[in-house]
């Protein structure tokens, strides 16, 4: 059994290696299963899926470190809430990295030095394993953000459905707005291309419907879309 380095001074509780590893490994497994289920039911970026899989383990270790101390729990909750108010928005993987760093700091601050090292080794190995597995990729590699400009006299409701049925497995109109003093509409779709579909052919057929106005097709990367 490894002891907290403050035990001799404060008489705090100890945690055995087994008591530490079983919850951590269990939360890793449950986090992975939940991430796989979420991936099957929703469209999400690879970084979000990886973060979703590792986050239960992070929270598990935090709870074990707090160990029922209400004061420490309030302090941890306050520190974690700071992530929500970052001045620059970050990706899911960046926020997950902040949680990892904060958890390590909590463990070392409470005197669990060896457990902090053990936790980061487990979490790091899990993240590398998820990356090697390609966790979260799946159909996400075919997800696209599609922005189409159409003339004001064209009724956009269902005008591209025939084309989408031909080239995509799913499509959803995300937003509509006017531009050019109301002379055109700008439509924003989120689509998932069929396996082997030609992006150029998709764009060419849309051009025939929208009068050859602007079309923008972008790869969805996390919370942002990157132009092709």
C-alpha angles and dihedrals in degrees: 000000000000116000132215107256089234093058095098091050103037106017094234126169124279128218123210122228090246092049089052100044099046096058092040094051091042091052090048091055094044091046091052092049092048091049091051091050092047091049091054092050102039142032110248139156121259092245091053093050091049091048091048090054096050100037096080089058091051092051091044092057091045091054092048091049093049089047097187096314103142094197092052090045092055091047092050092048090051092049093048091049089061088073088067092059101049112143092227116047113235137199124264091259091053093051089046089053089053090053090050092051092047092049091051090050091050093051095047091043090056091049100257094127097153092045090051090054091045092049095051090048090052094044092046092049090048092051091049090048092051090049092050090048090053088234111191097016104099112109092350089089087068097047115115140180109225123194118187129185116209133178117262093247093059115094102225095195104113094339092129099034094104091053093045091050088055099048107023140056092209139006135181132185105231102178144353128202139163126241140175094046089307095308094119140026123225113211123194119201135179110213140173115215122226117248108278095008116152113237091200092054090049091052093045092055092047090051089059089056101042098046094254093293123149119310123183122190116186137179112241110234111179108297094347137066119226118207117240 
